[in-house]
Amino acid sequence: MIILGVDPHKTSHTAAAVDTPATTTIDTLTISSSEADYRRLLDWAQGWPQRYWAIENADGLGHHLAQWLISRGETVVDIPPTATAKIRILSRGGRRKNDPIDAAAAACAAAIRGESRPVAAEDHTDALALLDERRHTLSRHRTKLLNQMHALLRELIPGGVKRSLTANAAEKALHTVTAVTTADQVRAQLIEDLIDDVRRCDRQLAGNTARMKRILDEHATSLTDIVGIGPVLAARVLAGTRDPRRFPTAAAYANYTGTAPVQVASGDYNRHRLSRYGNRDLNSALHSIAVIQIRTRTSVGRRYYDRKIAEGKTCREAIRCLKRHLATVLWKTMVNDVRSRELTAATPYSDAA
């Protein structure tokens, strides 16, 4: 088996063919980031029928190449940069660093199989991740616009306006003001511009939510049946999780989301502390779901929270327990959804047979 390690850059990619288990470099090739050179790279790899690719940072600079190779039927694994750094340190001449060495280090890291991750073709979760990132950008921009309006209205109206400001509320407040000085007239004009910008952001956010809902409906997720999860939170959970089956157990998924407590034990000393690791976006989504369920008096989550309070836990401890419980619920729901989709897709073929 030959492992083809790749060290990707923005304008060039360097590949190294490494033989296993000896982990010796057979050949290297450097190409530019272009479709023509991608084909040249694949032609070069045809010399080793038994092969797979190990691309450093396949979700970053190596994303386009990784997806291009997968679309041609190649097997690709992702190698984190930290893994290649460990290989360089442990190898002879560890102080040296160049593209061929990094490419070979990626292949060696894949041979060890300690930190490699299979790369799959993009699916609806990647589309949801793009929409979620766009929504995050729009939300931050909208908040910045509202803060600017608050500041300008405070200089036009004594005491300013309420904190929960909207475009309509700002327009209504502006109509009560008579701008006399040149500075006030400029302020009023800037507020009108900001109102238009906020309304445009509102339309874009509404369109973003509609696209998320359409994708969720097309792929039949059951997450939205859970109390506290709407289209936005469901999209965020799916985007952060990707394929839920890559987590062998619910405990592994809880550890990934940062909701599993960290054990600190030595001898007779044994306790657990709050985890500050894991996917913080997923952790934030789980926290939002937990808070919504606690506020919904008739929800299962509220009953679970009340039971933990009755056991003597503080409010914060009970919320953490609920988040850990929700991580298990979400993982099981997503795994069942994937299995249902696969069963539905396989049914026509079995009937035809």
LINZILIN-V46122 format. One line per field, one symbol per residue. phi: phi as a letter, one per 30 degrees, with the letter a starting at -180 (. if undefined). psi: psi as a letter, one per 20 degrees, with the letter a starting at -180 (. if undefined). Layout:
phi: ???
psi: ???
This chain:
phi: .cccdbcdbdcabccbccdccdhcdcabacbddadddedddddddddbecaacbcdhdccdcdddddddddcidcbbccdedddddddddddidddaaddddddddddddddicbdbdccddbddddddddddddddddddddddddddedddddcceiibdddcbddddddddddccdcdddddddddddddddddddddddddddddddeddddddchdcddddejcceddddddddddhddddcdbddddddddicddcdbbaiddbbbbddccidddddddddddddddddcdcdddddddddddddjddddddddddddddedddddddddddddddddddedddddd
psi: pppnqpoqrgiqppqpopqqjilppgqqpprrnqgghghhghhhiiinhorrpoppliidhjgggghgghijjqppqppqhhghhgghhirqlihqprghghghhgghhhhhkgjqppprqqahhhghgghgggggggggggggghhggggghhihppibrqhmprgghhgghhiipopgrhghhgghhhggghgggghghgghhghghhhghggghhjmqjhiippioahghghhghhhhcoiiiohrhhhghhhijipqppoqociporqrppjaaohghghghgggggghhiohjqhhghgghhhhhijqrgghhggghghghggggghghghgghgghgghighghgh.
